[in-house]
């Protein structure tokens, strides 16, 4: 499709828009169908507490793995680390992961490096759990436990509903593992909340970023994975140089870039990180930078509307749901086709 053809499209006419809007139905379907498999894994984890958790993923799935780290470490106290995939897939170095929970996250389940890592981890004595959308994939066949995402077909190159479905699956597992009935009840309320979040008006972000060339996307704790995901989507769909940075780490050097020509988008949640995140936004604005905030309690003119989360851990899902509608609209407004970004494929098979 030509740039002009893309420019004439309605933002609601893209596959990306339609598929992101299906996230609520995907989460609803997933929670209903995964009761048995998630419950069984949770019982195993309670009975045979893993020594640690390893996450194995790339792209949007790796951003979900960042979310997994914060959820598992804050809710269950189990150290969680991200695997460097090339250690197993390229260097062939054996890893001592016996007794660990090895979470492999993939939409397609077909990437060679993920498959090699899963096979090596299972052979080394880890319990491999695959969160995967394609239940008939090689990765699913290589896992001890398969947690289907139930997102349905995703034809647009940028992952949207599968990302949100992954976050929901991680919360479902954590809630069952911990025995947290409050979080389980909140998850049951999420489909309705996601539908509301997709209707939020983030058009000020769209108009504000039309002429931008670079920006920071900030998040901390449970929102850091969403910041990473948002930065990726801004790059691949809109051609923007967007860099995801921790709202804490940004003060260690990166904020020297901030100014009138370098804006920021901040994601924050209502927990102990909120005060510092809002202070960072104020500091950036004092330097002349425009800062849009998806943060509860911010009354600045550039604060974006948020849907109230039924549980603090659910806030990242709602924020990224609203963001997906906005980034799709921005891509179309810039004359780009968000469904087919240049040089990208739906399935990236790395080694």
C-alpha positions in Angstrom: 0.0 0.0 0.0 1.3 3.5 -0.9 1.8 6.1 1.8 -0.9 8.2 0.2 -3.2 5.2 0.3 -2.5 4.6 3.9 -3.1 8.3 4.6 -6.6 8.1 3.3 -7.5 5.2 5.5 -9.7 5.5 8.6 -7.8 4.7 11.8 -10.6 2.2 12.6 -10.2 0.4 9.2 -6.8 -1.3 10.0 -6.3 -4.8 11.1 -4.3 -3.5 14.0 -7.2 -1.5 15.3 -9.6 -4.5 14.9 -7.3 -7.0 16.5 -6.3 -4.8 19.4 -10.0 -4.3 20.0 -10.4 -8.1 20.3 -8.2 -8.2 23.4 -11.2 -8.2 25.8 -12.7 -11.2 24.1 -9.4 -13.0 24.1 -8.9 -12.5 27.8 -12.4 -13.6 28.5 -11.9 -16.7 26.5 -8.5 -17.4 28.0 -9.7 -17.2 31.6 -12.5 -19.6 30.9 -10.5 -22.2 29.1 -7.3 -22.2 31.1 -8.7 -22.9 34.5 -7.5 -26.5 34.5 -4.0 -26.1 33.1 -3.2 -23.0 35.1 -4.6 -24.5 38.3 -2.5 -27.7 37.8 0.7 -25.7 37.2 0.0 -23.5 40.2 -0.4 -26.6 42.5 2.9 -27.9 41.2 4.6 -24.6 42.0 3.2 -24.5 45.5 4.2 -28.1 46.2 7.6 -28.0 44.5 8.6 -24.3 44.9 11.0 -23.4 42.0 14.5 -22.3 42.9 14.0 -19.4 40.6 12.2 -18.4 37.4 13.7 -17.8 34.0 11.9 -16.0 31.2 12.8 -16.6 27.6 11.3 -14.3 24.9 11.9 -11.7 22.2 10.1 -8.6 21.0 6.7 -7.9 22.5 6.8 -11.2 24.3 10.0 -10.1 26.0 8.2 -7.0 27.2 5.6 -9.3 28.7 8.5 -11.1 30.4 9.5 -7.8 32.0 6.0 -7.6 33.4 6.3 -11.2 34.6 9.5 -10.4 36.5 7.9 -7.7 38.5 4.7 -9.7 39.2 6.5 -12.8 40.3 9.1 -11.1 42.4 6.6 -8.7 44.1 3.8 -11.2 44.6 5.6 -14.4 45.1 9.2 -13.5 46.2 10.8 -15.7 43.6 13.8 -14.3 41.8 13.1 -14.0 38.1 15.7 -13.3 35.4 15.6 -13.0 31.6 17.6 -15.6 29.6 20.2 -14.4 27.0 18.9 -16.6 24.2 22.2 -16.8 22.3 23.9 -18.5 25.3 22.0 -21.7 24.5 21.0 -21.2 20.8 24.3 -20.0 19.4 27.0 -20.7 22.0 25.5 -24.0 23.1 26.6 -23.4 26.7 24.8 -25.6 29.3 22.9 -23.7 32.0 22.2 -25.0 35.5 18.5 -24.4 35.6 17.4 -27.6 37.3 14.5 -27.0 39.7 13.6 -23.7 37.9 10.4 -22.6 36.3 11.3 -21.7 32.7 8.7 -19.5 31.1 9.0 -19.3 27.3 6.7 -16.7 25.7 5.9 -16.6 22.0 3.0 -15.7 19.8 4.0 -18.1 17.0 6.1 -20.7 18.9 8.2 -21.1 15.8 11.4 -19.1 16.4 14.4 -21.4 16.4 16.3 -19.8 19.3 13.3 -20.0 21.6 12.8 -23.7 20.7 16.5 -24.5 21.3 16.4 -22.7 24.7 13.3 -24.6 25.7 14.8 -27.9 24.7 18.0 -27.2 26.6 16.2 -26.0 29.7 14.0 -29.1 29.8 17.0 -31.4 29.3 18.7 -29.6 32.2 15.9 -30.3 34.6 13.8 -27.1 34.4 10.0 -27.2 34.2 9.3 -25.5 30.8 6.0 -23.7 30.6 5.2 -22.2 27.2 2.8 -19.2 26.9 1.9 -19.5 23.2 -0.8 -18.5 20.9 -0.2 -21.3 18.4 -1.0 -24.5 20.3 0.2 -26.7 17.5 3.7 -25.0 17.3 7.0 -26.7 17.8 7.5 -24.7 21.0 4.3 -26.1 22.5 5.4 -29.6 21.7 8.7 -29.0 23.5 7.2 -27.7 26.7 6.2 -29.6 29.9 3.1 -27.3 30.3 1.4 -25.2 27.6 -0.7 -22.2 28.6 -2.6 -21.2 25.5 -3.1 -17.4 24.9 -6.4 -18.0 23.0 -5.9 -14.7 21.3 -7.0 -16.1 17.9 -5.4 -15.2 14.6 -3.4 -12.1 14.5 -2.7 -10.9 10.9 -1.4 -7.4 11.5 2.4 -7.5 11.9 2.4 -5.6 15.3 1.3 -7.8 18.1 -1.5 -6.3 20.2 -4.2 -8.6 21.5 -1.6 -11.4 21.9 0.5 -9.1 24.1 -2.5 -8.2 26.4 -3.5 -11.9 26.5 0.1 -12.7 27.6 -0.1 -10.2 30.5 -3.5 -11.7 31.5 -2.1 -15.2 31.4 0.8 -14.2 33.6 -1.6 -12.6 36.1 -3.8 -15.7 36.0 -0.8 -17.9 36.8 0.5 -15.6 39.6 -3.0 -15.4 41.2 -3.5 -19.1 41.2 0.1 -19.8 42.4 -0.3 -17.3 45.3 -4.0 -18.2 46.0 -5.0 -14.6 45.5 -8.8 -14.6 45.2 -8.9 -10.8 45.0 -6.7 -10.8 41.9 -8.7 -13.6 40.4 -11.9 -11.6 40.9 -10.3 -8.6 39.3 -9.3 -10.6 36.3 -12.9 -11.6 35.8 -13.7 -7.9 35.6 -11.0 -7.1 33.1 -12.9 -7.8 29.8 -15.3 -5.0 30.6 -12.5 -2.7 31.7 -10.5 -3.4 28.5 -13.4 -2.5 26.3 -13.8 0.8 28.2 -10.0 1.5 27.9 -10.1 1.0 24.2 -12.7 3.9 24.0 -10.5 6.4 25.9 -9.6 9.5 23.9 -5.8 9.7 23.6 -6.0 12.0 20.5 -3.9 14.7 22.2 -1.0 12.2 22.1 -1.6 11.6 18.4 -1.6 15.2 17.5 1.3 16.0 19.8 3.6 13.4 18.2 2.9 14.2 14.6 6.0 16.2 14.2 8.2 14.5 16.8 11.4 12.7 15.8 12.5 11.2 19.1 11.0 10.6 22.5 11.5 8.7 25.8 8.8 6.3 26.9 9.1 5.9 30.7 7.8 3.4 33.1 8.8 1.7 36.3 7.9 -1.5 38.1 4.9 -3.2 36.6 4.6 -0.5 33.9 8.2 -0.9 32.6 7.2 -3.7 30.2 4.4 -1.5 28.9 6.9 1.4 28.3 9.1 -1.1 26.3 6.1 -2.2 24.3 4.9 1.3 23.5 8.4 2.3 22.4 8.6 -0.7 20.0 5.1 0.1 18.6 6.1 3.8 18.0 9.2 2.6 16.1 7.6 -0.1 13.9 4.3 1.5 13.1 5.2 5.3 13.1 8.9 5.4 12.3 9.6 7.3 15.5 12.8 6.9 17.4 11.3 6.0 20.8 13.5 4.7 23.6 12.0 3.0 26.6 13.8 3.9 29.8 13.0 3.2 33.5 11.6 6.3 35.2 14.3 5.8 37.8 17.2 5.1 35.3 16.4 8.1 33.2 17.9 10.3 35.8 21.2 8.5 35.5 22.3 10.3 32.3 19.5 10.0 29.7 17.6 13.0 31.0 20.4 15.2 29.7 18.7 14.8 26.3 15.3 16.1 27.5 14.2 19.5 26.3 11.7 21.3 24.0 12.6 19.0 21.1 12.7 15.8 23.0 9.3 14.9 24.6 8.3 12.0 26.7 5.4 9.6 27.4 5.2 8.4 30.9 3.3 5.3 32.1 2.8 5.0 35.9 0.6 3.1 38.3 -0.9 3.7 41.7 1.8 2.2 43.9 5.0 3.2 45.7 6.6 4.3 42.4 3.9 6.9 41.5 5.3 9.9 43.5 8.7 9.6 41.9 7.2 9.1 38.4 5.1 12.3 38.6 8.2 14.2 40.0 10.1 13.1 36.9 7.3 14.4 34.7 7.4 17.7 36.5 11.2 17.9 36.1 11.0 17.2 32.4 8.3 19.9 31.9 10.5 22.4 33.8 13.1 21.7 31.1 10.7 22.7 28.4 9.8 19.2 27.4 6.3 18.1 26.6 5.3 15.1 28.7 2.1 13.1 28.2 1.3 11.0 31.3 -0.8 7.9 31.6 -0.7 8.1 35.4 -3.4 8.3 38.1 -3.5 11.6 40.0 -1.8 13.8 37.4 -3.9 16.9 36.7 -1.6 18.4 34.1 -3.2 19.4 30.7 -1.2 16.6 29.1 -2.5 13.9 31.4 -4.2 11.2 29.3 -7.5 9.6 30.5 -7.3 6.2 32.1 -9.8 3.5 32.9 -9.9 2.6 36.6 -8.2 -0.8 37.2 -10.1 -3.4 39.2 -6.7 -4.3 40.8 -3.3 -2.4 40.7 -1.7 -5.2 38.8 -4.3 -4.9 36.0 -3.4 -1.2 35.3 -0.7 -2.0 32.7 -3.2 -4.0 30.6 -5.6 -1.1 30.5 -2.9 1.5 29.8 -1.5 -0.4 26.8 -5.0 -1.1 25.5 -5.6 2.7 25.3 -2.2 3.2 23.8 -2.8 0.7 21.0 -5.7 2.7 19.7 -3.6 5.9 19.8 -0.5 4.5 18.1 -2.6 3.0 15.3 -4.2 6.4 14.7 -0.9 8.1 14.7 0.5 5.7 12.1 -2.4 6.3 9.8 -2.2 10.1 10.4 1.4 10.0 9.4 0.6 8.1 6.1 1.9 4.7 7.2 0.3 1.3 7.1 0.5 -0.1 10.7 -0.5 -3.6 9.5 2.6 -3.9 7.3 5.5 -2.0 8.6 8.5 -1.7 6.3 11.1 -4.6 6.5 9.1 -6.6 9.1 7.4 -10.0 9.1 4.8 -11.4 11.4 7.1 -14.2 12.5 10.7 -13.5 13.1 12.8 -16.7 13.2 16.1 -15.9 14.8 18.7 -18.4 15.8 
